[in-house]
Amino acid sequence: MKSKKIIQALLGKPTMLYEKFHQDTKLGFRFPKQEYKIFSSPSRIAHKEYLRLEKIVLPTPQDIKIPLTKTLRNRLSTRDFSKDPISLKTLSQLLFFAAGVTRQGKRPYPSAGALYPLEVYLLSQRTDIPKGLYHYNIRLHVLEILTQTIPSKVIRTLFIQESIKNAPCILFITARFPRNTVKYGNRGYRHVLQEVGHLSQNIYLLSCALDIGCVSIGGFKDDAVNTLLVVDGLEETVINVIAVGRKNKKSLTKEKTPVRLK
Ligand SMILES: Cc1cc2nc3c(=O)[nH]c(=O)nc-3n(C[C@H](O)[C@H](O)[C@H](O)COP(=O)(O)O)c2cc1C
């Protein structure tokens, strides 16, 4: 079996799942044309709403007057959070400028075919809103209350890393694949991952501008998170998790000083 893989690798044939996936979703002769464009873009851009659930209205987000280049210089991952809660004002700015509807249906991140397959959920553990799980409704700029009773032992099962389990706020970015794949087929999977990267970087830069810390988390248990969010893991599934919180100022001196570019 091992020698078969070596021979395949020598012949330039994909041996790993990701290689096969990448190869089979290249545009060109390998990619079945009919799969690329099954339907034209739907005229109405989909987004998720839980209309019957109670909501927390977020304040109007205020502009943040920090130079973009300063946030790019200072961006870094923070894993040590203070006990101070995140304010509602900060949550509002973070969600709106990372993932909201900024103008005429536009979002602050690009999306293949403007199909916007991503959704954002928020787990509050130490913020101005009660502990619980919320969905960010982009149209209304409100948080829809999914549940305010989550046992802490459930949260502990979601992550491998101890420091993340008590983060003041945890953002879950999910993808509803069919919004994209109905048009782009399997290649849409690539688009979706790219878009999660765009949105995640918005959260990183905004955290820096808002003087809070954040860290992307690869070490989460997919099915446990999907169960918490009540999504099926196929049509909609979690792709990235970002822990957010006020930085523990005591530990900041231990962090590396950001490099100053000349
Ligand atoms: C996809 C991805 C997954 C990551 N997963 C984790 C993680 O599970 N735990 C963690 O502490 N940091 C995680 N990080 C953060 C990286 O460790 C961090 O970006 C890297 O060490 C560089 O440090 P900096 O972000 O401060 O520049 C992840 C980053 C990315 C992009």
PDBQT file of the ligand as one rigid body, heavy atoms in Angstrom, charges set to zero:
ROOT
HETATM    1  C1  LIG A 301      -6.330  28.307  10.819  1.00  0.00    +0.000 C 
HETATM    2  C2  LIG A 301      -5.665  28.679  12.122  1.00  0.00    +0.000 A 
HETATM    3  C3  LIG A 301      -5.827  27.868  13.221  1.00  0.00    +0.000 A 
HETATM    4  C4  LIG A 301      -5.248  28.219  14.448  1.00  0.00    +0.000 A 
HETATM    5  N1  LIG A 301      -5.474  27.422  15.537  1.00  0.00    +0.000 NA
HETATM    6  C5  LIG A 301      -4.998  27.799  16.747  1.00  0.00    +0.000 A 
HETATM    7  C6  LIG A 301      -5.306  27.031  17.907  1.00  0.00    +0.000 A 
HETATM    8  O1  LIG A 301      -6.028  26.029  17.869  1.00  0.00    +0.000 OA
HETATM    9  N2  LIG A 301      -4.797  27.450  19.088  1.00  0.00    +0.000 N 
HETATM   10  C7  LIG A 301      -4.028  28.575  19.195  1.00  0.00    +0.000 A 
HETATM   11  O2  LIG A 301      -3.607  28.911  20.312  1.00  0.00    +0.000 OA
HETATM   12  N3  LIG A 301      -3.716  29.323  18.124  1.00  0.00    +0.000 NA
HETATM   13  C8  LIG A 301      -4.193  28.972  16.898  1.00  0.00    +0.000 A 
HETATM   14  N4  LIG A 301      -3.943  29.749  15.785  1.00  0.00    +0.000 N 
HETATM   15  C9  LIG A 301      -3.138  30.977  15.919  1.00  0.00    +0.000 C 
HETATM   16  C10 LIG A 301      -1.706  30.751  15.437  1.00  0.00    +0.000 C 
HETATM   17  O3  LIG A 301      -1.010  29.943  16.378  1.00  0.00    +0.000 OA
HETATM   18  C11 LIG A 301      -1.024  32.114  15.314  1.00  0.00    +0.000 C 
HETATM   19  O4  LIG A 301      -1.655  32.865  14.294  1.00  0.00    +0.000 OA
HETATM   20  C12 LIG A 301       0.452  31.971  14.988  1.00  0.00    +0.000 C 
HETATM   21  O5  LIG A 301       1.161  31.415  16.074  1.00  0.00    +0.000 OA
HETATM   22  C13 LIG A 301       1.121  33.304  14.635  1.00  0.00    +0.000 C 
HETATM   23  O6  LIG A 301       0.990  34.200  15.738  1.00  0.00    +0.000 OA
HETATM   24  P1  LIG A 301       0.295  35.630  15.579  1.00  0.00    +0.000 P 
HETATM   25  O7  LIG A 301      -1.119  35.393  15.089  1.00  0.00    +0.000 OA
HETATM   26  O8  LIG A 301       0.326  36.253  16.950  1.00  0.00    +0.000 OA
HETATM   27  O9  LIG A 301       1.081  36.394  14.562  1.00  0.00    +0.000 OA
HETATM   28  C14 LIG A 301      -4.474  29.400  14.555  1.00  0.00    +0.000 A 
HETATM   29  C15 LIG A 301      -4.318  30.215  13.439  1.00  0.00    +0.000 A 
HETATM   30  C16 LIG A 301      -4.919  29.877  12.231  1.00  0.00    +0.000 A 
HETATM   31  C17 LIG A 301      -4.765  30.790  11.038  1.00  0.00    +0.000 C 
ENDROOT
TORSDOF 0
